[in-house]
Amino acid sequence: RKEQALNELLEKKKVPSELYDELQKTFEGALNQLKTDAQTTSDNIDKYIARCNAQIRQLNSALIHLEIEREIGRIDENSYQTAIEMIQDGL
């Protein structure tokens, strides 16, 4: 919006062209910085989501293995409950 207003002021000859050029560069620099920051933030969010998805897969795998061990009688109920609570805390 600032750039549009600046362009309108130039058209109306309310701002000298030298000042216009200077302000235009400032606006472009600020916009480019915002775009860079937004891309960096987006990349960081994507990495965080990937880590979360990997952790969820690991926890689900642990849960399945725990259920298998319980079904075949390799762990007792107390151990099962303790492990389930730990896995659920991770989720």
C-alpha positions as CSV (number, residue, x, y, z in Angstrom):
1,R,0.0,0.0,0.0
2,K,2.9,2.3,0.8
3,E,4.4,1.7,-2.7
4,Q,1.1,2.4,-4.3
5,A,0.7,5.7,-2.3
6,L,4.2,6.7,-3.2
7,N,3.5,6.1,-6.9
8,E,0.4,8.2,-6.7
9,L,2.3,11.0,-5.1
10,L,4.9,10.8,-7.8
11,E,2.2,11.0,-10.5
12,K,0.7,14.0,-8.8
13,K,4.2,15.5,-8.6
14,K,4.0,15.8,-4.8
15,V,7.3,14.0,-4.3
16,P,10.6,14.7,-6.1
17,S,11.9,11.8,-8.3
18,E,15.1,11.6,-6.3
19,L,13.2,11.1,-3.1
20,Y,10.9,8.7,-4.8
21,D,13.8,6.5,-5.9
22,E,15.2,6.5,-2.4
23,L,11.9,5.6,-0.8
24,Q,11.2,3.0,-3.5
25,K,14.5,1.3,-2.7
26,T,13.7,1.4,1.0
27,F,10.3,-0.2,0.4
28,E,11.7,-2.9,-1.8
29,G,14.4,-3.7,0.7
30,A,11.8,-4.0,3.5
31,L,9.6,-6.1,1.3
32,N,12.4,-8.4,0.3
33,Q,13.4,-8.8,4.0
34,L,9.8,-9.7,4.9
35,K,9.7,-12.3,2.1
36,T,13.0,-13.8,3.3
37,D,11.8,-13.9,6.9
38,A,8.5,-15.5,5.8
39,Q,10.4,-18.2,3.8
40,T,12.7,-18.9,6.7
41,T,9.8,-19.2,9.0
42,S,7.9,-21.5,6.6
43,D,11.0,-23.7,6.2
44,N,11.4,-24.0,10.0
45,I,7.8,-24.9,10.4
46,D,8.1,-27.6,7.7
47,K,11.2,-29.0,9.5
48,Y,9.3,-29.0,12.8
49,I,6.3,-30.7,11.3
50,A,8.5,-33.4,9.7
51,R,10.2,-34.0,13.1
52,C,6.7,-34.3,14.8
53,N,5.5,-36.7,12.2
54,A,8.6,-38.9,12.7
55,Q,8.1,-38.9,16.4
56,I,4.5,-39.8,16.0
57,R,5.5,-42.7,13.7
58,Q,8.0,-43.9,16.3
59,L,5.5,-43.7,19.1
60,N,2.9,-45.6,17.1
61,S,5.5,-48.2,16.3
62,A,6.4,-48.5,20.0
63,L,2.7,-48.8,20.9
64,I,2.2,-51.6,18.4
65,H,5.2,-53.5,19.6
66,L,4.0,-53.1,23.2
67,E,0.6,-54.5,22.3
68,I,2.2,-57.4,20.5
69,E,4.4,-58.1,23.6
70,R,1.3,-58.0,25.8
71,E,-0.7,-60.3,23.5
72,I,2.0,-63.0,23.6
73,G,2.4,-62.7,27.3
74,R,6.0,-61.3,27.4
75,I,5.1,-58.4,29.7
76,D,2.9,-58.2,32.7
77,E,0.0,-55.8,33.2
78,N,2.0,-53.3,35.4
79,S,4.8,-53.0,32.9
80,Y,2.3,-52.6,30.1
81,Q,0.4,-49.8,32.0
82,T,3.7,-48.0,32.7
83,A,4.8,-48.3,29.1
84,I,1.4,-47.2,27.8
85,E,1.5,-44.1,30.0
86,M,5.0,-43.2,28.8
87,I,3.9,-43.6,25.1
88,Q,0.8,-41.6,25.7
89,D,2.8,-38.8,27.3
90,G,4.9,-38.7,24.2
91,L,1.8,-38.3,22.0
